[in-house]
Amino acid sequence: MHPSGYYAWLAEPQSARAKEDQRLLGLIKHAWLESGGVYGYRKIHDDLRELGEECGRNRVGRLMQAEGLRSQTGYRRRPGFYGGKPTVASPNHLARQFNVSEPNKVWVTDITYIRTYEGWLYLAVVLDLFSRQVIGWSMKPRMCSDLAIDAMLMAVWRRKPQQQVMIHSDQGSQFSSSDWQSFLKANNVISSMSRRGNCH
């Protein structure tokens, strides 16, 4: 190939399949991290199928291998992690009713991850569904129940709600832990959870 042709190839926009690979890789990373870094491509593929993703098992394996995501053998899966039965599952009180009439009535929370030069950082955020504003957040180098609790603590401290608040989350282990549930009860917050494999 002539050098000019090679550089022209490099300058071409990312193909649709490459973009789809990037999207899938984000889902794969999330599932792998939620498993505690122990799942292989077969179980990750099963989780993606539960989410309604149409992708081949070999494709999941290829993307995981390219990213360096490997399974661990000889482990016991911790309860409440991605795809497993949560410790405490609350009903879905929100029921996709995203239009809220006043502040401090419904909050939503989730955890994401950020890649840095020193490794992964985990960010928990609490939003008021009325204003869509961030009212609490917490960042830690590992995913634990304190991550979610600290974000909620900031939200409660900043807003000081005078009435019962609903907090909606997925069924991740941080939100189904006994520490999380105890914190909500102590602060007059009712828990609402989406069904497994659905963030809404």
C-alpha positions in Angstrom: 0.0 0.0 0.0 1.3 3.5 -0.9 1.9 5.7 2.2 -0.7 8.2 0.9 -3.3 5.5 0.7 -2.5 4.3 4.2 -2.9 7.8 5.7 -6.1 8.3 3.8 -7.3 5.1 5.4 -6.4 6.3 8.8 -8.3 9.5 8.2 -11.5 7.8 7.3 -14.4 8.1 9.8 -14.9 5.2 12.2 -17.0 2.5 10.6 -20.4 1.6 11.9 -19.2 -1.7 13.2 -16.3 -0.1 15.0 -18.7 2.3 16.7 -21.0 -0.6 17.6 -17.9 -2.4 19.1 -17.2 0.7 21.2 -20.8 0.7 22.5 -20.8 -3.0 23.3 -17.4 -2.6 25.0 -18.9 -0.1 27.4 -21.6 -2.6 28.3 -19.1 -5.4 28.6 -16.9 -3.4 30.9 -19.8 -2.5 33.1 -20.9 -6.1 33.4 -17.3 -7.3 34.0 -16.7 -4.7 36.7 -20.0 -5.4 38.4 -19.0 -9.1 38.6 -16.0 -8.1 40.6 -13.7 -8.7 37.6 -14.3 -12.4 37.6 -16.7 -13.1 34.7 -15.5 -14.6 31.4 -16.9 -13.9 28.0 -19.6 -16.6 28.2 -21.3 -15.2 31.3 -20.8 -11.6 30.1 -22.6 -12.6 26.9 -25.4 -14.1 28.9 -25.8 -10.8 30.8 -25.9 -8.9 27.6 -28.5 -11.2 26.1 -30.6 -10.5 29.2 -30.4 -6.8 28.4 -31.7 -7.5 24.9 -28.4 -7.1 23.1 -28.0 -9.1 19.9 -24.4 -10.0 19.7 -22.4 -13.1 19.2 -20.4 -14.8 22.0 -17.3 -14.8 19.9 -17.6 -11.0 19.4 -17.8 -10.5 23.2 -14.8 -12.7 23.6 -12.8 -10.8 21.0 -13.6 -7.4 22.5 -12.8 -8.6 26.0 -9.5 -10.1 24.9 -8.5 -6.8 23.0 -9.3 -4.8 26.2 -7.5 -7.2 28.5 -10.6 -8.3 30.4 -10.1 -11.8 31.7 -12.1 -14.1 33.9 -10.9 -15.5 37.2 -11.2 -19.2 38.1 -11.9 -20.7 41.4 -14.0 -17.9 42.8 -17.3 -17.7 44.7 -19.5 -15.0 43.3 -20.5 -12.4 45.8 -24.3 -12.1 46.1 -26.0 -9.1 44.8 -23.6 -8.4 41.9 -24.7 -7.8 38.3 -27.0 -10.5 37.1 -27.3 -12.2 40.4 -30.0 -12.2 43.1 -29.8 -9.0 45.1 -29.6 -9.0 48.9 -32.6 -6.7 49.2 -34.8 -5.9 46.2 -37.3 -3.1 46.5 -40.4 -2.7 44.4 -40.3 -0.3 41.4 -42.3 2.5 42.9 -41.2 4.9 40.2 -42.7 2.8 37.4 -41.2 5.1 34.8 -43.0 8.2 36.0 -40.2 10.6 35.2 -42.2 13.8 35.4 -42.1 15.0 38.9 -44.1 18.0 40.1 -41.8 19.3 42.9 -38.2 19.0 44.3 -37.2 16.5 46.9 -39.9 14.1 45.9 -38.0 11.7 43.7 -34.2 11.2 43.5 -32.4 8.8 41.2 -28.9 7.4 41.7 -26.4 5.4 39.7 -22.7 4.5 39.6 -20.4 4.8 36.7 -16.7 4.3 36.2 -13.9 6.5 34.9 -10.6 5.3 33.5 -7.5 7.2 34.6 -3.8 6.7 34.2 -3.7 5.2 37.7 -6.6 2.8 37.2 -10.4 2.9 37.5 -12.4 5.4 39.6 -16.0 4.9 40.5 -18.5 7.8 40.6 -21.8 7.7 42.4 -24.3 10.5 41.6 -27.7 11.4 43.0 -30.0 13.6 40.9 -33.2 15.3 41.8 -35.6 14.1 39.1 -37.6 17.4 39.3 -34.7 19.7 38.3 -32.3 17.0 36.9 -29.6 18.6 39.0 -26.8 16.7 40.7 -27.4 17.0 44.5 -24.9 14.5 45.8 -21.9 12.6 44.5 -19.0 10.5 45.7 -15.9 9.1 44.0 -13.7 6.2 45.2 -11.0 3.9 43.8 -13.2 0.8 44.4 -16.9 0.0 44.2 -18.4 -0.5 47.7 -21.6 0.3 49.6 -19.9 3.4 51.1 -19.7 4.9 47.6 -23.4 5.1 47.2 -24.1 6.0 50.8 -21.6 9.0 50.7 -23.4 10.3 47.7 -26.8 10.0 49.4 -25.3 11.6 52.6 -24.3 14.7 50.6 -27.8 14.9 49.0 -29.6 14.6 52.3 -27.2 17.1 54.0 -27.6 19.6 51.2 -31.3 19.3 50.7 -32.6 18.5 54.2 -35.9 17.2 52.9 -38.9 17.8 55.1 -40.9 15.0 53.6 -40.3 11.4 52.6 -38.1 11.1 49.5 -38.1 8.2 47.0 -34.7 7.1 45.7 -34.7 5.1 42.6 -31.8 2.8 41.6 -31.0 -0.4 39.8 -30.5 -3.6 41.8 -26.7 -3.3 42.1 -25.1 -4.7 45.2 -24.4 -1.3 46.6 -28.1 -0.4 46.5 -29.2 -3.7 47.9 -26.8 -3.9 50.8 -28.1 -3.8 54.4 -26.0 -0.7 55.1 -27.7 1.2 52.2 -31.2 0.1 53.3 -30.5 1.0 56.9 -29.3 4.5 55.9 -32.4 5.1 53.8 -34.6 4.0 56.7 -32.8 6.3 59.2 -33.3 9.2 56.8 -36.9 8.7 55.9 -36.1 7.7 52.3 -38.1 5.0 50.5 -36.2 2.7 48.1 -37.4 2.0 44.6 -35.6 -0.4 42.2 -35.9 -1.2 38.6 -36.1 -4.8 37.6 -32.9 -6.7 37.1 -31.1 -5.8 33.9 -33.0 -2.5 33.5 -31.8 0.9 34.9 -35.4 2.4 34.7 
